């Protein structure tokens, strides 16, 4: 599985998450972990949705 790119500039949502993390004075490493978790979850949901409607081969 490829590692997702985590650039807050790609998404207003990720930019908002980044600002919130920094306002709460969390570490950059925590920020990076949160971004990877969010992107992994998004990829999982998209794959699951596509397979449910039959767009992907099993």
C-alpha positions as a Markdown table, in Angstrom:
| # | Residue | x | y | z |
|---|---|---|---|---|
| 1 | Unk | 0.0 | 0.0 | 0.0 |
| 2 | Unk | 1.4 | 3.4 | -0.9 |
| 3 | Unk | 1.8 | 6.1 | 1.8 |
| 4 | Unk | -0.7 | 8.9 | 1.3 |
| 5 | Unk | 0.5 | 12.4 | 0.7 |
| 6 | Unk | -0.4 | 14.7 | 3.5 |
| 7 | Unk | -0.4 | 18.3 | 2.3 |
| 8 | Unk | -2.9 | 20.6 | 4.1 |
| 9 | Unk | -2.7 | 22.9 | 1.1 |
| 10 | Unk | -4.7 | 20.3 | -0.9 |
| 11 | Unk | -7.8 | 20.5 | 1.2 |
| 12 | Unk | -9.5 | 23.2 | 3.3 |
| 13 | Unk | -10.5 | 20.5 | 5.8 |
| 14 | Unk | -6.9 | 19.5 | 6.3 |
| 15 | Unk | -5.9 | 23.1 | 6.6 |
| 16 | Unk | -8.5 | 23.6 | 9.3 |
| 17 | Unk | -7.2 | 20.4 | 11.1 |
| 18 | Unk | -3.7 | 21.8 | 11.0 |
| 19 | Unk | -4.7 | 25.1 | 12.4 |
| 20 | Unk | -6.6 | 23.5 | 15.2 |
| 21 | Unk | -3.7 | 21.2 | 16.1 |
| 22 | Unk | -1.3 | 24.2 | 16.2 |
| 23 | Unk | -3.7 | 26.3 | 18.3 |
| 24 | Unk | -3.8 | 23.5 | 20.8 |
| 25 | Unk | 0.0 | 23.4 | 20.8 |
| 26 | Unk | 0.3 | 19.7 | 19.8 |
| 27 | Unk | 3.5 | 18.5 | 18.3 |
| 28 | Unk | 4.3 | 18.4 | 14.6 |
| 29 | Unk | 4.6 | 14.7 | 14.9 |
| 30 | Unk | 1.1 | 14.4 | 16.2 |
| 31 | Unk | -0.1 | 16.6 | 13.4 |
| 32 | Unk | 1.5 | 14.3 | 10.9 |
| 33 | Unk | 0.0 | 11.2 | 12.5 |
| 34 | Unk | -3.5 | 12.8 | 12.5 |
| 35 | Unk | -3.1 | 13.6 | 8.8 |
| 36 | Unk | -2.1 | 10.0 | 7.9 |
| 37 | Unk | -5.0 | 8.7 | 9.9 |
| 38 | Unk | -7.5 | 11.0 | 8.2 |
| 39 | Unk | -6.1 | 10.2 | 4.7 |
| 40 | Unk | -6.1 | 6.4 | 5.4 |
| 41 | Unk | -9.7 | 6.6 | 6.6 |
| 42 | Unk | -10.7 | 8.6 | 3.6 |
| 43 | Unk | -9.1 | 6.1 | 1.2 |
| 44 | Unk | -10.7 | 3.2 | 3.1 |
| 45 | Unk | -14.2 | 4.8 | 2.8 |
| 46 | Unk | -13.8 | 5.5 | -0.9 |
| 47 | Unk | -12.6 | 2.0 | -1.7 |
| 48 | Unk | -15.4 | 0.5 | 0.4 |
| 49 | Unk | -18.0 | 2.7 | -1.3 |
| 50 | Unk | -16.7 | 1.9 | -4.8 |
| 51 | Unk | -16.6 | -1.8 | -4.2 |
| 52 | Unk | -20.2 | -1.7 | -2.7 |
| 53 | Unk | -21.5 | -0.2 | -5.9 |
| 54 | Unk | -19.5 | -2.6 | -8.1 |
| 55 | Unk | -17.0 | -0.2 | -9.6 |
| 56 | Unk | -13.9 | -2.2 | -8.5 |
| 57 | Unk | -13.0 | -5.7 | -9.2 |
| 58 | Unk | -12.7 | -8.0 | -6.1 |
